[in-house]
Amino acid sequence: MSLKQLLVDVHTHCYLPRYAAFLRQRTQVPRIFTRGSEERLLILDDEPAAGRPVGPQYWDRDEKLKFMDLHGIDVSIVSTANPWLDFLSPPAAHALATELNNDLEEYCATSPVVSASEGIHRLYGFGLLPLVPDVSVNAILQIIRQISSLSHLKGVIMGTRGVGKGLDDPALEPVWQALAETQLVVFLHPHYGLGQGAKEAWGERDNGHVLPLAMGFPMETTIAITRLILAGVYDRHPDLRILLAHSGGCLPQLSSRLASCISHDPVVSNRLQHDARYYVSKLYYDAVNYGPEEMGFVADVIGRGAAYGPSPQKRGDRSSGYKHMLFGTDHPFFPPLTGEKKWKSVLENLQAIQDVTGWDELHKSE
């Protein structure tokens, strides 16, 4: 089997046993608690329906591998699911990040191999950084060095608040530099949605988790990465590799509006070296959006970025933009509600890739 034929899942989560045990000990959010005979996970104070049920698929490696086998997934890049370490003190976050990164390395390094001759394992990971308020930059840089030394960890998963003030915080400048220099991928993932103000937006009707997940998460990602772009982070660190969850939220749809607003605002019009649509094309996007039309649109937006770069080229489209789109499942979230063996969310995403107009087999397999 050649590398190009491997199906790689870049958006798949777990709560490592050490982390799950830690959450079970807590009496405040976030926590895992028992209701009746069922364990439930509660990660936000105002989360609807008293959290969600959890089980072995959230922490058992064998369950992860069974899921991969069932859906023909060869390799998964596993990351701790939110809320990561956001709720801890700096010393506690640093200590737990160190332990969990070592645990994740063991989780991946001892996994089965896809190809013994190539030395490719079935599991790799994105590590954790102690991104909490008042943490020292040196503490974060120490963990970046740890992650870069662990051969099965290929990047970091990061929330949208940085060390409390967002991704445009000047305190993060050494962090961006270190991540660019080590070539670690930054997987940017939402957690807070629209924050406390979302209660009014969501209304009083009980809609479960639909509005926070379908609308709040994507908008959170959109705002966070836009602030990073506006802060000139990509101008200073052009080699930074950022992967956006959920196909970048609303960013592709709003990218030309963003560019126009920048060009007409005297505060920021001369701040950036390039048109905003160029930076949008430098980002990577998971393909967790479930529809061929949406998937093709995101690829078109990425492809056209060539027209806005330092050496403007012919405007591209989805036939070139696909190179910055990566398959994902969001496992173990969105399980079937009924007794189906295969997961509808995964089947829809795989079918969407096949149905994108303008992609041939090369585009779909890469």
Helices and strands as residue ranges (DSSP letters): G 3-5, E 8-14, H 17-24, E 31-35, E 38-42, G 48-50, E 52-53, G 56-58, H 61-70, E 75-80, H 90-109, E 113-115, E 120-121, E 123-128, H 137-149, E 153-158, G 170-172, H 173-182, E 185-188, G 195-197, H 198-202, H 210-211, I 212-216, H 217-230, H 233-236, E 242-244, G 245-248, H 251-263, H 276-282, E 284-286, H 292-303, G 304-308, H 318-321, G 322-324, E 325-326, H 344-355, H 361-365
